[in-house]
């Protein structure tokens, strides 16, 4: 499931990509935690995230540009 801006969560400048430390654009929630990704890494891992994540928070519609 991909959530957009309707979720009350707000990404801030302190939220960083877990792959490269760039600004986080997407948050993928799993059963045991969450990972944050910049736009580049979110697009790179798009199909795997859609398959494995319980929820994906994508307030900037990064996945809609694919």
PDB file of N, H, CA, C and O in Angstrom:
ATOM      1  N   UNK A   1       0.856  -1.170   0.000  1.00  0.00           N
ATOM      2  CA  UNK A   1       0.000   0.000   0.000  1.00  0.00           C
ATOM      3  C   UNK A   1       0.905   1.237   0.000  1.00  0.00           C
ATOM      4  O   UNK A   1       1.877   1.289   0.754  1.00  0.00           O
ATOM      5  N   UNK A   2       0.601   2.211  -0.820  1.00  0.00           N
ATOM      6  H   UNK A   2      -0.189   2.169  -1.432  1.00  0.00           H
ATOM      7  CA  UNK A   2       1.358   3.450  -0.864  1.00  0.00           C
ATOM      8  C   UNK A   2       0.501   4.576  -0.313  1.00  0.00           C
ATOM      9  O   UNK A   2      -0.576   4.869  -0.834  1.00  0.00           O
ATOM     10  N   UNK A   3       0.997   5.207   0.757  1.00  0.00           N
ATOM     11  H   UNK A   3       1.871   4.969   1.180  1.00  0.00           H
ATOM     12  CA  UNK A   3       0.296   6.332   1.376  1.00  0.00           C
ATOM     13  C   UNK A   3       0.860   7.624   0.826  1.00  0.00           C
ATOM     14  O   UNK A   3       2.050   7.718   0.527  1.00  0.00           O
ATOM     15  N   UNK A   4       0.008   8.606   0.695  1.00  0.00           N
ATOM     16  H   UNK A   4      -0.959   8.529   0.937  1.00  0.00           H
ATOM     17  CA  UNK A   4       0.484   9.914   0.253  1.00  0.00           C
ATOM     18  C   UNK A   4       0.321  10.909   1.387  1.00  0.00           C
ATOM     19  O   UNK A   4       0.349  10.510   2.552  1.00  0.00           O
ATOM     20  N   UNK A   5       0.156  12.166   1.094  1.00  0.00           N
ATOM     21  H   UNK A   5       0.133  12.490   0.148  1.00  0.00           H
ATOM     22  CA  UNK A   5       0.159  13.236   2.086  1.00  0.00           C
ATOM     23  C   UNK A   5      -1.008  13.175   3.069  1.00  0.00           C
ATOM     24  O   UNK A   5      -1.074  14.021   3.961  1.00  0.00           O
ATOM     25  N   UNK A   6      -1.933  12.218   2.953  1.00  0.00           N
ATOM     26  H   UNK A   6      -1.880  11.531   2.229  1.00  0.00           H
ATOM     27  CA  UNK A   6      -3.045  12.134   3.882  1.00  0.00           C
ATOM     28  C   UNK A   6      -2.604  11.616   5.245  1.00  0.00           C
ATOM     29  O   UNK A   6      -3.333  11.772   6.225  1.00  0.00           O
ATOM     30  N   UNK A   7      -1.426  11.005   5.326  1.00  0.00           N
ATOM     31  H   UNK A   7      -0.834  10.878   4.530  1.00  0.00           H
ATOM     32  CA  UNK A   7      -0.897  10.513   6.583  1.00  0.00           C
ATOM     33  C   UNK A   7      -0.319  11.696   7.363  1.00  0.00           C
ATOM     34  O   UNK A   7       0.342  12.546   6.766  1.00  0.00           O
ATOM     35  N   UNK A   8      -0.547  11.778   8.673  1.00  0.00           N
ATOM     36  H   UNK A   8      -1.084  11.088   9.158  1.00  0.00           H
ATOM     37  CA  UNK A   8      -0.097  12.944   9.435  1.00  0.00           C
ATOM     38  C   UNK A   8       1.415  13.062   9.604  1.00  0.00           C
ATOM     39  O   UNK A   8       1.882  14.064  10.147  1.00  0.00           O
ATOM     40  N   UNK A   9       2.182  12.100   9.169  1.00  0.00           N
ATOM     41  H   UNK A   9       1.803  11.286   8.727  1.00  0.00           H
ATOM     42  CA  UNK A   9       3.638  12.144   9.299  1.00  0.00           C
ATOM     43  C   UNK A   9       4.219  13.251   8.420  1.00  0.00           C
ATOM     44  O   UNK A   9       3.711  13.524   7.332  1.00  0.00           O
ATOM     45  N   UNK A  10       5.283  13.878   8.900  1.00  0.00           N
ATOM     46  H   UNK A  10       5.696  13.656   9.783  1.00  0.00           H
ATOM     47  CA  UNK A  10       5.975  14.915   8.137  1.00  0.00           C
ATOM     48  C   UNK A  10       7.457  14.563   8.105  1.00  0.00           C
ATOM     49  O   UNK A  10       8.064  14.329   9.150  1.00  0.00           O
ATOM     50  N   UNK A  11       8.036  14.525   6.918  1.00  0.00           N
ATOM     51  H   UNK A  11       7.542  14.715   6.070  1.00  0.00           H
ATOM     52  CA  UNK A  11       9.475  14.307   6.803  1.00  0.00           C
ATOM     53  C   UNK A  11      10.186  15.641   7.018  1.00  0.00           C
ATOM     54  O   UNK A  11       9.782  16.668   6.474  1.00  0.00           O
ATOM     55  N   UNK A  12      11.243  15.611   7.814  1.00  0.00           N
ATOM     56  H   UNK A  12      11.572  14.776   8.256  1.00  0.00           H
ATOM     57  CA  UNK A  12      11.990  16.831   8.121  1.00  0.00           C
ATOM     58  C   UNK A  12      13.403  16.726   7.557  1.00  0.00           C
ATOM     59  O   UNK A  12      13.782  15.698   6.995  1.00  0.00           O
ATOM     60  N   UNK A  13      14.166  17.784   7.711  1.00  0.00           N
ATOM     61  H   UNK A  13      13.857  18.618   8.168  1.00  0.00           H
ATOM     62  CA  UNK A  13      15.552  17.791   7.239  1.00  0.00           C
ATOM     63  C   UNK A  13      16.408  16.779   7.999  1.00  0.00           C
ATOM     64  O   UNK A  13      17.457  16.372   7.500  1.00  0.00           O
ATOM     65  N   UNK A  14      15.990  16.371   9.171  1.00  0.00           N
ATOM     66  H   UNK A  14      15.137  16.702   9.576  1.00  0.00           H
ATOM     67  CA  UNK A  14      16.734  15.376   9.935  1.00  0.00           C
ATOM     68  C   UNK A  14      16.495  13.949   9.440  1.00  0.00           C
ATOM     69  O   UNK A  14      17.268  13.051   9.773  1.00  0.00           O
ATOM     70  N   UNK A  15      15.449  13.726   8.659  1.00  0.00           N
ATOM     71  H   UNK A  15      14.821  14.456   8.389  1.00  0.00           H
ATOM     72  CA  UNK A  15      15.157  12.396   8.113  1.00  0.00           C
ATOM     73  C   UNK A  15      16.059  12.153   6.916  1.00  0.00           C
ATOM     74  O   UNK A  15      15.994  12.872   5.919  1.00  0.00           O
ATOM     75  N   UNK A  16      16.911  11.123   7.024  1.00  0.00           N
ATOM     76  H   UNK A  16      16.964  10.538   7.834  1.00  0.00           H
ATOM     77  CA  UNK A  16      17.920  10.867   6.004  1.00  0.00           C
ATOM     78  C   UNK A  16      17.755   9.476   5.405  1.00  0.00           C
ATOM     79  O   UNK A  16      17.239   8.567   6.056  1.00  0.00           O
ATOM     80  N   UNK A  17      18.189   9.319   4.181  1.00  0.00           N
ATOM     81  H   UNK A  17      18.609  10.057   3.653  1.00  0.00           H
ATOM     82  CA  UNK A  17      18.176   8.041   3.474  1.00  0.00           C
ATOM     83  C   UNK A  17      19.070   7.052   4.214  1.00  0.00           C
ATOM     84  O   UNK A  17      20.191   7.390   4.592  1.00  0.00           O
ATOM     85  N   UNK A  18      18.579   5.837   4.422  1.00  0.00           N
ATOM     86  H   UNK A  18      17.668   5.563   4.115  1.00  0.00           H
ATOM     87  CA  UNK A  18      19.371   4.813   5.090  1.00  0.00           C
ATOM     88  C   UNK A  18      20.437   4.223   4.174  1.00  0.00           C
ATOM     89  O   UNK A  18      21.294   3.474   4.641  1.00  0.00           O
ATOM     90  N   UNK A  19      20.406   4.538   2.896  1.00  0.00           N
ATOM     91  H   UNK A  19      19.710   5.146   2.516  1.00  0.00           H
ATOM     92  CA  UNK A  19      21.417   4.043   1.966  1.00  0.00           C
ATOM     93  C   UNK A  19      22.560   5.029   1.753  1.00  0.00           C
ATOM     94  O   UNK A  19      23.713   4.616   1.626  1.00  0.00           O
ATOM     95  N   UNK A  20      22.256   6.335   1.711  1.00  0.00           N
ATOM     96  H   UNK A  20      21.320   6.671   1.814  1.00  0.00           H
ATOM     97  CA  UNK A  20      23.298   7.296   1.335  1.00  0.00           C
ATOM     98  C   UNK A  20      23.308   8.589   2.156  1.00  0.00           C
ATOM     99  O   UNK A  20      24.172   9.436   1.928  1.00  0.00           O
ATOM    100  N   UNK A  21      22.417   8.766   3.063  1.00  0.00           N
ATOM    101  H   UNK A  21      21.715   8.078   3.247  1.00  0.00           H
ATOM    102  CA  UNK A  21      22.321   9.956   3.928  1.00  0.00           C
ATOM    103  C   UNK A  21      21.795  11.212   3.235  1.00  0.00           C
ATOM    104  O   UNK A  21      21.882  12.301   3.803  1.00  0.00           O
ATOM    105  N   UNK A  22      21.257  11.088   2.036  1.00  0.00           N
ATOM    106  H   UNK A  22      21.186  10.203   1.575  1.00  0.00           H
ATOM    107  CA  UNK A  22      20.578  12.222   1.395  1.00  0.00           C
ATOM    108  C   UNK A  22      19.234  12.428   2.094  1.00  0.00           C
ATOM    109  O   UNK A  22      18.826  11.603   2.912  1.00  0.00           O
ATOM    110  N   UNK A  23      18.562  13.502   1.781  1.00  0.00           N
ATOM    111  H   UNK A  23      18.894  14.172   1.117  1.00  0.00           H
ATOM    112  CA  UNK A  23      17.257  13.783   2.394  1.00  0.00           C
ATOM    113  C   UNK A  23      16.262  12.676   2.047  1.00  0.00           C
ATOM    114  O   UNK A  23      16.147  12.276   0.888  1.00  0.00           O
ATOM    115  N   UNK A  24      15.553  12.190   3.048  1.00  0.00           N
ATOM    116  H   UNK A  24      15.646  12.515   3.990  1.00  0.00           H
ATOM    117  CA  UNK A  24      14.571  11.124   2.844  1.00  0.00           C
ATOM    118  C   UNK A  24      13.355  11.660   2.087  1.00  0.00           C
ATOM    119  O   UNK A  24      12.863  12.751   2.376  1.00  0.00           O
ATOM    120  N   UNK A  25      12.880  10.885   1.120  1.00  0.00           N
ATOM    121  H   UNK A  25      13.279   9.999   0.885  1.00  0.00           H
ATOM    122  CA  UNK A  25      11.688  11.217   0.350  1.00  0.00           C
ATOM    123  C   UNK A  25      10.594  10.174   0.517  1.00  0.00           C
ATOM    124  O   UNK A  25       9.418  10.458   0.287  1.00  0.00           O
ATOM    125  N   UNK A  26      10.983   8.957   0.920  1.00  0.00           N
ATOM    126  H   UNK A  26      11.938   8.726   1.107  1.00  0.00           H
ATOM    127  CA  UNK A  26      10.061   7.831   1.035  1.00  0.00           C
ATOM    128  C   UNK A  26      10.382   7.073   2.321  1.00  0.00           C
ATOM    129  O   UNK A  26      11.548   6.888   2.670  1.00  0.00           O
ATOM    130  N   UNK A  27       9.330   6.636   3.024  1.00  0.00           N
ATOM    131  H   UNK A  27       8.383   6.787   2.741  1.00  0.00           H
ATOM    132  CA  UNK A  27       9.501   5.807   4.213  1.00  0.00           C
ATOM    133  C   UNK A  27       8.789   4.482   3.962  1.00  0.00           C
ATOM    134  O   UNK A  27       7.592   4.449   3.676  1.00  0.00           O
ATOM    135  N   UNK A  28       9.538   3.402   4.074  1.00  0.00           N
ATOM    136  H   UNK A  28      10.510   3.429   4.306  1.00  0.00           H
ATOM    137  CA  UNK A  28       8.970   2.063   3.905  1.00  0.00           C
ATOM    138  C   UNK A  28       8.865   1.418   5.283  1.00  0.00           C
ATOM    139  O   UNK A  28       9.866   1.291   5.989  1.00  0.00           O
ATOM    140  N   UNK A  29       7.661   1.013   5.665  1.00  0.00           N
ATOM    141  H   UNK A  29       6.848   1.116   5.091  1.00  0.00           H
ATOM    142  CA  UNK A  29       7.443   0.371   6.956  1.00  0.00           C
ATOM    143  C   UNK A  29       7.368  -1.136   6.751  1.00  0.00           C
ATOM    144  O   UNK A  29       6.704  -1.626   5.837  1.00  0.00           O
ATOM    145  N   UNK A  30       8.061  -1.852   7.619  1.00  0.00           N
ATOM    146  H   UNK A  30       8.600  -1.454   8.361  1.00  0.00           H
ATOM    147  CA  UNK A  30       8.071  -3.303   7.603  1.00  0.00           C
ATOM    148  C   UNK A  30       7.554  -3.797   8.948  1.00  0.00           C
ATOM    149  O   UNK A  30       7.324  -2.991   9.850  1.00  0.00           O
ATOM    150  N   UNK A  31       7.370  -5.093   9.098  1.00  0.00           N
ATOM    151  H   UNK A  31       7.556  -5.748   8.366  1.00  0.00           H
ATOM    152  CA  UNK A  31       6.871  -5.640  10.359  1.00  0.00           C
ATOM    153  C   UNK A  31       7.796  -5.336  11.528  1.00  0.00           C
ATOM    154  O   UNK A  31       7.336  -5.200  12.662  1.00  0.00           O
ATOM    155  N   UNK A  32       9.099  -5.227  11.264  1.00  0.00           N
ATOM    156  H   UNK A  32       9.473  -5.338  10.343  1.00  0.00           H
ATOM    157  CA  UNK A  32      10.051  -5.040  12.358  1.00  0.00           C
ATOM    158  C   UNK A  32      10.727  -3.671  12.365  1.00  0.00           C
ATOM    159  O   UNK A  32      11.757  -3.504  13.018  1.00  0.00           O
ATOM    160  N   UNK A  33      10.175  -2.695  11.657  1.00  0.00           N
ATOM    161  H   UNK A  33       9.339  -2.831  11.127  1.00  0.00           H
ATOM    162  CA  UNK A  33      10.760  -1.353  11.658  1.00  0.00           C
ATOM    163  C   UNK A  33      10.499  -0.631  10.350  1.00  0.00           C
ATOM    164  O   UNK A  33       9.610  -1.001   9.582  1.00  0.00           O
ATOM    165  N   UNK A  34      11.294   0.411  10.111  1.00  0.00           N
ATOM    166  H   UNK A  34      12.015   0.711  10.735  1.00  0.00           H
ATOM    167  CA  UNK A  34      11.112   1.183   8.887  1.00  0.00           C
ATOM    168  C   UNK A  34      12.463   1.602   8.326  1.00  0.00           C
ATOM    169  O   UNK A  34      13.458   1.681   9.045  1.00  0.00           O
ATOM    170  N   UNK A  35      12.472   1.865   7.045  1.00  0.00           N
ATOM    171  H   UNK A  35      11.662   1.801   6.461  1.00  0.00           H
ATOM    172  CA  UNK A  35      13.646   2.379   6.357  1.00  0.00           C
ATOM    173  C   UNK A  35      13.241   3.622   5.585  1.00  0.00           C
ATOM    174  O   UNK A  35      12.128   3.709   5.066  1.00  0.00           O
ATOM    175  N   UNK A  36      14.162   4.589   5.513  1.00  0.00           N
ATOM    176  H   UNK A  36      15.066   4.518   5.934  1.00  0.00           H
ATOM    177  CA  UNK A  36      13.932   5.816   4.755  1.00  0.00           C
ATOM    178  C   UNK A  36      14.846   5.821   3.536  1.00  0.00           C
ATOM    179  O   UNK A  36      15.987   5.362   3.593  1.00  0.00           O
ATOM    180  N   UNK A  37      14.320   6.348   2.432  1.00  0.00           N
ATOM    181  H   UNK A  37      13.393   6.721   2.386  1.00  0.00           H
ATOM    182  CA  UNK A  37      15.087   6.387   1.194  1.00  0.00           C
ATOM    183  C   UNK A  37      14.968   7.742   0.522  1.00  0.00           C
ATOM    184  O   UNK A  37      13.923   8.391   0.583  1.00  0.00           O
ATOM    185  N   UNK A  38      16.049   8.162  -0.118  1.00  0.00           N
ATOM    186  H   UNK A  38      16.897   7.635  -0.167  1.00  0.00           H
ATOM    187  CA  UNK A  38      15.999   9.347  -0.979  1.00  0.00           C
ATOM    188  C   UNK A  38      15.235   8.943  -2.243  1.00  0.00           C
ATOM    189  O   UNK A  38      14.929   7.766  -2.429  1.00  0.00           O
ATOM    190  N   UNK A  39      14.932   9.893  -3.096  1.00  0.00           N
ATOM    191  H   UNK A  39      15.181  10.850  -2.945  1.00  0.00           H
ATOM    192  CA  UNK A  39      14.204   9.589  -4.324  1.00  0.00           C
ATOM    193  C   UNK A  39      14.931   8.593  -5.198  1.00  0.00           C
ATOM    194  O   UNK A  39      14.310   7.683  -5.747  1.00  0.00           O
ATOM    195  N   UNK A  40      16.255   8.752  -5.339  1.00  0.00           N
ATOM    196  H   UNK A  40      16.759   9.492  -4.893  1.00  0.00           H
ATOM    197  CA  UNK A  40      17.054   7.860  -6.183  1.00  0.00           C
ATOM    198  C   UNK A  40      16.988   6.413  -5.704  1.00  0.00           C
ATOM    199  O   UNK A  40      16.723   5.507  -6.494  1.00  0.00           O
ATOM    200  N   UNK A  41      17.226   6.196  -4.426  1.00  0.00           N
ATOM    201  H   UNK A  41      17.441   6.932  -3.784  1.00  0.00           H
ATOM    202  CA  UNK A  41      17.227   4.827  -3.906  1.00  0.00           C
ATOM    203  C   UNK A  41      15.816   4.247  -3.809  1.00  0.00           C
ATOM    204  O   UNK A  41      15.644   3.035  -3.941  1.00  0.00           O
ATOM    205  N   UNK A  42      14.819   5.077  -3.585  1.00  0.00           N
ATOM    206  H   UNK A  42      14.959   6.061  -3.478  1.00  0.00           H
ATOM    207  CA  UNK A  42      13.437   4.591  -3.572  1.00  0.00           C
ATOM    208  C   UNK A  42      13.047   4.084  -4.958  1.00  0.00           C
ATOM    209  O   UNK A  42      12.431   3.027  -5.087  1.00  0.00           O
ATOM    210  N   UNK A  43      13.408   4.840  -5.991  1.00  0.00           N
ATOM    211  H   UNK A  43      13.909   5.699  -5.886  1.00  0.00           H
ATOM    212  CA  UNK A  43      13.115   4.399  -7.363  1.00  0.00           C
ATOM    213  C   UNK A  43      13.881   3.138  -7.707  1.00  0.00           C
ATOM    214  O   UNK A  43      13.352   2.237  -8.359  1.00  0.00           O
ATOM    215  N   UNK A  44      15.136   3.074  -7.265  1.00  0.00           N
ATOM    216  H   UNK A  44      15.566   3.806  -6.735  1.00  0.00           H
ATOM    217  CA  UNK A  44      15.978   1.911  -7.547  1.00  0.00           C
ATOM    218  C   UNK A  44      15.398   0.641  -6.918  1.00  0.00           C
ATOM    219  O   UNK A  44      15.482  -0.436  -7.507  1.00  0.00           O
ATOM    220  N   UNK A  45      14.813   0.765  -5.727  1.00  0.00           N
ATOM    221  H   UNK A  45      14.745   1.640  -5.248  1.00  0.00           H
ATOM    222  CA  UNK A  45      14.297  -0.382  -4.980  1.00  0.00           C
ATOM    223  C   UNK A  45      12.774  -0.491  -5.036  1.00  0.00           C
ATOM    224  O   UNK A  45      12.176  -1.226  -4.250  1.00  0.00           O
ATOM    225  N   UNK A  46      12.156   0.222  -5.941  1.00  0.00           N
ATOM    226  H   UNK A  46      12.642   0.819  -6.579  1.00  0.00           H
ATOM    227  CA  UNK A  46      10.696   0.332  -6.032  1.00  0.00           C
ATOM    228  C   UNK A  46       9.984  -1.013  -6.005  1.00  0.00           C
ATOM    229  O   UNK A  46       9.106  -1.216  -5.167  1.00  0.00           O
ATOM    230  N   UNK A  47      10.328  -1.926  -6.883  1.00  0.00           N
ATOM    231  H   UNK A  47      11.042  -1.762  -7.564  1.00  0.00           H
ATOM    232  CA  UNK A  47       9.594  -3.194  -6.964  1.00  0.00           C
ATOM    233  C   UNK A  47       9.792  -4.036  -5.707  1.00  0.00           C
ATOM    234  O   UNK A  47       8.848  -4.683  -5.253  1.00  0.00           O
ATOM    235  N   UNK A  48      10.976  -4.044  -5.143  1.00  0.00           N
ATOM    236  H   UNK A  48      11.743  -3.518  -5.512  1.00  0.00           H
ATOM    237  CA  UNK A  48      11.226  -4.793  -3.917  1.00  0.00           C
ATOM    238  C   UNK A  48      10.463  -4.188  -2.740  1.00  0.00           C
ATOM    239  O   UNK A  48       9.910  -4.920  -1.919  1.00  0.00           O
ATOM    240  N   UNK A  49      10.429  -2.862  -2.652  1.00  0.00           N
ATOM    241  H   UNK A  49      10.878  -2.267  -3.319  1.00  0.00           H
ATOM    242  CA  UNK A  49       9.692  -2.206  -1.575  1.00  0.00           C
ATOM    243  C   UNK A  49       8.200  -2.487  -1.672  1.00  0.00           C
ATOM    244  O   UNK A  49       7.554  -2.760  -0.660  1.00  0.00           O
ATOM    245  N   UNK A  50       7.648  -2.423  -2.874  1.00  0.00           N
ATOM    246  H   UNK A  50       8.172  -2.202  -3.696  1.00  0.00           H
ATOM    247  CA  UNK A  50       6.211  -2.700  -3.041  1.00  0.00           C
ATOM    248  C   UNK A  50       5.883  -4.135  -2.652  1.00  0.00           C
ATOM    249  O   UNK A  50       4.795  -4.417  -2.149  1.00  0.00           O
ATOM    250  N   UNK A  51       6.822  -5.035  -2.884  1.00  0.00           N
ATOM    251  H   UNK A  51       7.706  -4.806  -3.293  1.00  0.00           H
ATOM    252  CA  UNK A  51       6.604  -6.446  -2.576  1.00  0.00           C
ATOM    253  C   UNK A  51       6.729  -6.741  -1.081  1.00  0.00           C
ATOM    254  O   UNK A  51       5.946  -7.523  -0.541  1.00  0.00           O
ATOM    255  N   UNK A  52       7.700  -6.126  -0.408  1.00  0.00           N
ATOM    256  H   UNK A  52       8.336  -5.491  -0.846  1.00  0.00           H
ATOM    257  CA  UNK A  52       8.031  -6.490   0.975  1.00  0.00           C
ATOM    258  C   UNK A  52       7.460  -5.568   2.054  1.00  0.00           C
ATOM    259  O   UNK A  52       7.209  -6.020   3.171  1.00  0.00           O
ATOM    260  N   UNK A  53       7.252  -4.302   1.748  1.00  0.00           N
ATOM    261  H   UNK A  53       7.456  -3.934   0.841  1.00  0.00           H
ATOM    262  CA  UNK A  53       6.835  -3.339   2.770  1.00  0.00           C
ATOM    263  C   UNK A  53       5.362  -3.499   3.147  1.00  0.00           C
ATOM    264  O   UNK A  53       4.527  -3.843   2.311  1.00  0.00           O
ATOM    265  N   UNK A  54       5.063  -3.245   4.411  1.00  0.00           N
ATOM    266  H   UNK A  54       5.742  -2.966   5.091  1.00  0.00           H
ATOM    267  CA  UNK A  54       3.690  -3.256   4.902  1.00  0.00           C
ATOM    268  C   UNK A  54       2.991  -1.974   4.453  1.00  0.00           C
ATOM    269  O   UNK A  54       1.813  -1.992   4.098  1.00  0.00           O
ATOM    270  N   UNK A  55       3.723  -0.866   4.473  1.00  0.00           N
ATOM    271  H   UNK A  55       4.680  -0.851   4.761  1.00  0.00           H
ATOM    272  CA  UNK A  55       3.192   0.424   4.058  1.00  0.00           C
ATOM    273  C   UNK A  55       4.340   1.262   3.514  1.00  0.00           C
ATOM    274  O   UNK A  55       5.473   1.154   3.983  1.00  0.00           O
ATOM    275  N   UNK A  56       4.044   2.094   2.528  1.00  0.00           N
ATOM    276  H   UNK A  56       3.124   2.181   2.147  1.00  0.00           H
ATOM    277  CA  UNK A  56       5.037   3.005   1.970  1.00  0.00           C
ATOM    278  C   UNK A  56       4.469   4.412   2.037  1.00  0.00           C
ATOM    279  O   UNK A  56       3.409   4.693   1.479  1.00  0.00           O
ATOM    280  N   UNK A  57       5.188   5.293   2.727  1.00  0.00           N
ATOM    281  H   UNK A  57       6.050   5.065   3.180  1.00  0.00           H
ATOM    282  CA  UNK A  57       4.795   6.694   2.823  1.00  0.00           C
ATOM    283  C   UNK A  57       5.570   7.462   1.771  1.00  0.00           C
ATOM    284  O   UNK A  57       6.796   7.546   1.835  1.00  0.00           O
ATOM    285  N   UNK A  58       4.862   8.022   0.805  1.00  0.00           N
ATOM    286  H   UNK A  58       3.866   7.954   0.753  1.00  0.00           H
ATOM    287  CA  UNK A  58       5.457   8.691  -0.354  1.00  0.00           C
ATOM    288  C   UNK A  58       4.779  10.050  -0.558  1.00  0.00           C
ATOM    289  O   UNK A  58       3.999  10.211  -1.496  1.00  0.00           O
ATOM    290  N   UNK A  59       5.066  11.031   0.309  1.00  0.00           N
ATOM    291  H   UNK A  59       5.700  10.901   1.072  1.00  0.00           H
ATOM    292  CA  UNK A  59       4.348  12.307   0.245  1.00  0.00           C
ATOM    293  C   UNK A  59       4.627  13.136  -1.005  1.00  0.00           C
ATOM    294  O   UNK A  59       3.816  13.983  -1.382  1.00  0.00           O
ATOM    295  N   UNK A  60       5.765  12.896  -1.649  1.00  0.00           N
ATOM    296  H   UNK A  60       6.423  12.208  -1.343  1.00  0.00           H
ATOM    297  CA  UNK A  60       6.129  13.665  -2.847  1.00  0.00           C
ATOM    298  C   UNK A  60       5.854  12.899  -4.132  1.00  0.00           C
ATOM    299  O   UNK A  60       6.286  13.316  -5.207  1.00  0.00           O
ATOM    300  N   UNK A  61       5.141  11.785  -4.032  1.00  0.00           N
ATOM    301  H   UNK A  61       4.790  11.446  -3.159  1.00  0.00           H
ATOM    302  CA  UNK A  61       4.775  10.952  -5.186  1.00  0.00           C
ATOM    303  C   UNK A  61       5.988  10.541  -6.020  1.00  0.00           C
ATOM    304  O   UNK A  61       5.956  10.598  -7.249  1.00  0.00           O
ATOM    305  N   UNK A  62       7.043  10.131  -5.347  1.00  0.00           N
ATOM    306  H   UNK A  62       7.070  10.085  -4.348  1.00  0.00           H
ATOM    307  CA  UNK A  62       8.251   9.661  -6.034  1.00  0.00           C
ATOM    308  C   UNK A  62       7.925   8.484  -6.928  1.00  0.00           C
ATOM    309  O   UNK A  62       8.415   8.413  -8.055  1.00  0.00           O
ATOM    310  N   UNK A  63       7.106   7.555  -6.449  1.00  0.00           N
ATOM    311  H   UNK A  63       6.708   7.612  -5.533  1.00  0.00           H
ATOM    312  CA  UNK A  63       6.786   6.365  -7.233  1.00  0.00           C
ATOM    313  C   UNK A  63       5.850   6.641  -8.398  1.00  0.00           C
ATOM    314  O   UNK A  63       5.778   5.832  -9.324  1.00  0.00           O
ATOM    315  N   UNK A  64       5.134   7.754  -8.381  1.00  0.00           N
ATOM    316  H   UNK A  64       5.193   8.411  -7.629  1.00  0.00           H
ATOM    317  CA  UNK A  64       4.214   8.073  -9.464  1.00  0.00           C
ATOM    318  C   UNK A  64       4.939   8.621 -10.694  1.00  0.00           C
ATOM    319  O   UNK A  64       4.344   8.782 -11.760  1.00  0.00           O
ATOM    320  N   UNK A  65       6.240   8.906 -10.528  1.00  0.00           N
ATOM    321  H   UNK A  65       6.723   8.775  -9.662  1.00  0.00           H
ATOM    322  CA  UNK A  65       7.007   9.422 -11.673  1.00  0.00           C
ATOM    323  C   UNK A  65       7.685   8.306 -12.452  1.00  0.00           C
ATOM    324  O   UNK A  65       8.401   8.576 -13.416  1.00  0.00           O
ATOM    325  N   UNK A  66       7.469   7.046 -12.047  1.00  0.00           N
ATOM    326  H   UNK A  66       6.887   6.828 -11.263  1.00  0.00           H
ATOM    327  CA  UNK A  66       8.090   5.908 -12.745  1.00  0.00           C
ATOM    328  C   UNK A  66       7.321   5.544 -13.976  1.00  0.00           C
ATOM    329  O   UNK A  66       7.698   4.611 -14.685  1.00  0.00           O
TER     330      UNK A  66
END
